[in-house]
Amino acid sequence: EVITPNAAFQARHGFSNTNTLEGLDLIMPRFGFNFEVPEDIEIGGFSTNGITLRGGYGRFSGGNPIVWISNSYSNNGVTIDSVFLGGPINNVDARILPVAATSALTAGDGSVNALAADFEIPSVWRLSLGTDIEFDIFESENWLFTFDALFDQQDAAPFWSDAGCGAPVSTSPVDGRPIYNCSTARQDIILSNTDLGQSRILAFSLQNEWDNGVSFWGSYANQDITDAHSGTSSTATSNYSDYATFDRQTPREATSNYEIEHEFKSRLGWRHSFYEDYETRVELFMTHRSGRHFSYTYGYSNGLGNQYRNQSPFGIHESAADD
């Protein structure tokens, strides 16, 4: 299936709305290591029974919803158009469309979702480091400690903008935010790329299981994740308009919607065979984590039409002194 070409869109913006992933390439080099420390360590009542060091570095891709690409097929501006008629409406018949509305519709004049002409397949450069340490401490044996660290740098992450907004026409006198005079006739939402965004994730875990059937596992994870857009919706229009941002047209790195700064988990278990080959298990699982991030936002109109000023965060002032 091909995307219906929209000549009016191409005339407006100078590139076709039919761009897809076809013909795009992505090379993903990777390497890794796994090293077992040959000698154990003994310090007082602490002794190791095996230490493994592991890690790797490379480029990874995948996980982005393909529905973002499908938006270009369903919103080509040719098969779907809309018009707004103001004022009183008399003698309404739901079975018949008003002539004033149908005569105002023009093929190719509808809103369009399209891939940017230079769109690239999103990916991340990832560094992973980890260790597994088996140890005994005093009379307690067979403990396992695990540590993992992940570092990601975004490469061509997805970002949405409205091609009908153009350059800012002014700035807000309150906080210096750019103000756009976006087209009110349609939305031409473009899916492009940005290299802004990175993450650092650290995770620790400790576990053991004893001869009496009691077992324990506990973990802690810490995240520091930023991105220019968290991509929380399946549709281009919602991805563009429904997130808190200082400037909806320009990528800006900020805390990701998906970051959970602190998370603790633990599991306490017990198992016993009251009858041969019939094991009974009892487990208690606990979790505690930081709350989800949110922003206090506002919306306003200054008479310039479609401003997309909804979900503008409070308390941010942009000036030379802030850079």
N, C-alpha and C positions, 0 to 999 in steps of 0.2 A: 504494500500500500504506500502511496506517495502523498505528500502534503499538497493540498490544493494551492497553487500559486496565486498570490495576490499582487497584481500589478500596481494597485494604488499604494500598498505598503512599500513596495520597492521604490516607487517614485518619491514617497515621503522621506525614506531613510537611506536609500542608495544601496541596499542589499536585499536579497531574497528572503522570504519567510519560509522557504522549503529546506533550510539547512537541517541535517540530521547527523547522527554519529557515524554514518557510513563513510568509510575512507579514512577515519581518524585512527591513528596508531598511538600506542603507549608502550614504551620499553620499561620493564620493571626489574632492574638488577637487584640481587640480594645476596648476602653471604651471612653465615652464622658459625658459631663455635660452641663446643660442649667439652669442657675440660674437668677431669676428675683429679682433685688434689691427691698426690700419691701418699702423703704422710698425714697421720692424725695428729691432733693437738691435745695436750693435757696441761691444764692449769688448775691446781688444787683439786677440788672435787668435780671439776668440769673436764670432760673428754669427748672428742668427736669420734664418730664411727664412719664418717664419709662426708666429703665436701665436694659439691659439684658447682662449677661456675659455667654459666651459659649466656649467650647473647647473640645479637645480630643487627644488621643494618640493611635497609633497602627501601624500595618504593613499593607501595601497595595501593590498590584501587578496588572499588566495589562498595556496595552497601547503599549507594545513592538510589532513591526510588526512580525506576524507569518511567513512572507516571509523569515526572517532570518533562520528559521528552515528548510524551504523548499529548501534552497540552498544545503543542504546535499543530497536531493533526486536528484536534477538536475545536480550536480557536484560530481559524485561518482568516477571519474577517469577511469571508465570501459567503459561506453557507449560513452564518449567523450574523445578524445585525439587530440593532435596537434603536428605538427613538423614544424620547420623552415629550409628551404633550401636556402642557400646563393648562390651567383654567377649568371651568365647570364642564362636565360631560353630561349630556342629556340623551335620553332614549337609548340607553346602553343595551346592546344585544350581544351576549357572550359568544354567540355562534358566528358573528360577523365582525371582522376587523374594520375599524374606521378607515375610510378612504384617506383622511388626512395623515393617518399613521403609515399606511402601506405606501402612499406616494412619497413619503419622506425617506423610505428605506432605499439604500443604494448598495448593490453588490460590490464588495470590496471596501466598503466604508465602515465595517464593523471593527471591533477590538481584535487585536492580534497578539498571540503568544508566539515567540520565535527564538531560535538560538542565534546568538551573535555570530557574525561572519567569521570571527577568529576564535570561536568556542573551542575549548580543549577538554579532554576527558579529565575529570577531577581525580586527584591522587594525593597521597601523603608520603613524605619521607620519614621513616620510623627507625628509631634506635631502641633496642630492647636489651636490658641487662638483668640478670637474675642469679640466684644462688639457692641451693638446697643443702642444709646442714643437718645431719643426723648426729645426735649427741646424747650423752648421759650426764646427769648432774647429781652428785652424791649417790643416794640409793635409788633414785628414779631413773629408769633406763628408757631407751628407744623414743626419745623425743625427735620431732622433725620441725625445723624452722625453715620457712621459705620467704624469700624476698624477691620482688619483681619491680622493675622500673621501666616505664614506657615514655618515650619522648617523640612527639609527632610535630611535623611542620607541614602546614597545608601547601599544596601546589595546585593551582587552578581550581580552588573551591568555588562552588556555585554562588552566584549573586544575581538578584533581580533588580531591574530598574525600568522606568517608564521613558521610552524614547520620545514621548510627546511633551516632556517637561522642558527640554532645552537647558540653557544656562540659567543660573539664579538671576532674578530680576531685582532683588534687594536682600537685605538681611534683617532679622528681627531686632528691633531696638532694645528688647529685653535681654537677650542672651547671645545675639550674634549669629543665630542659625540662618542658613540660606533659605530664601523664600522663592518658590518656583511658580510660574504661571503655566501650569500644565493644561493640556488640551482637555476640554470638557466634552468633546465629540466622541472620544473613544479612549481606550487604554491600549497602547502598544507595549506590552511587557516583554522585555528582552532578558533572556537567561545568558549571562556572561560569566566571567571568572575573576577571582581575586586570589592573591597569594597570602592574604592576611589570615591569621589563625594558627594557633599552636596549642599543644597540650603537654602536661607533665603529670603522670599518674604513678604513685608509689603504693605498693601493697605488701603487707606483712601478714604471715600466718604462722600459727603454732598448733601442733596437734600431737596426740598420743592415744594409745589404747592399751589397757592393762588386762592381765590374765583373768581378773574377776568380772570381765565383761563391760566395765565402765570405759567410756571413750570421751575425749574432749577435743574440740577444734575451735579456734578463735582467730579472727582476722581484723585488720584495720586497713582502710584504703584512704588515700588523700588525693584529691584532684585539683589541678589548676588548668582550666581549659578556656581558651578564648576563640572567638570566630567573628567573621564579619556578618554572617547570616546563619541562623540555626536551621533554616529550612524545615519549619514545623508543619507545613501544609502540603497537600497533594496538588493544589492549583496555583498557578502563577500569580493570579490576582491576590490571593490571600497571603502568599509568601511575600509579595511586595508591600502590602499595606498593613498586615496584622502583626507587626512586631515593634517594640519600642526602639527608637533610634533618633539620633540627633539630626541626621541628614539621610533621607531615604534614597537619594540618588547616588551617593558616594559611599563606597565601602569604608567602614570604620571598625576597628578591632575592639571587641568588648567581651565581657564574661559570657560564656555560652549558656544557652537555656538548659543544656544537658549536664552541666557541671554539678556534682554532689561533692562538696568540699571535704566533708568527713563522713566516714561510714564504718560502723563497728558491727561485726557479726560473730555469733558464737553458737556452738551446738554441744549439748551434753547428752550423752546416750548411754544406754545399758541394754545388754542382750543376754539371754539365758535360754537354754533348752530344757524346759520342764519335762518334755518327752523327746525321745530320740528322734532326730531328723526334723523336729518341729521347733524352730527357733522363735522366740518372742523378743521383740525389740521395742524399746521405749526411748523416744528422743524429744528433747526440748530445744527449740530453736529461738534465738533472740537476735533482734537487729535494732540498731539505732543510727540515725543519720542526720545530717544537716538538712534544713528545709530547702525547698526549691527557691530559686531566685525570682524576684518580681520587681517591677518598677511602678512608681506612681506616674501616671501620664495624663496629658490633657489634649484637647483638640480645639481649634478655633478656625474661623474664616475671616480673612481681611478684605473680602470683596473681589479677589482676583480669580475666583472660580475654584477649580479643582486643585486644592493645595496639598492634600494628603498630610494634613497637620495632626491627624489623629495619632494617638500613642506616642506623643512627644514627651520624653522624660522631663520631670521637674528637676530643678537644682543643678543644671549643667550650664556653665558659662564658658563660652569659647572666646578666647582672646589671645593675643601674642604672649601674654604672661603665663598662659596655661600650657604652652608648648614646651 
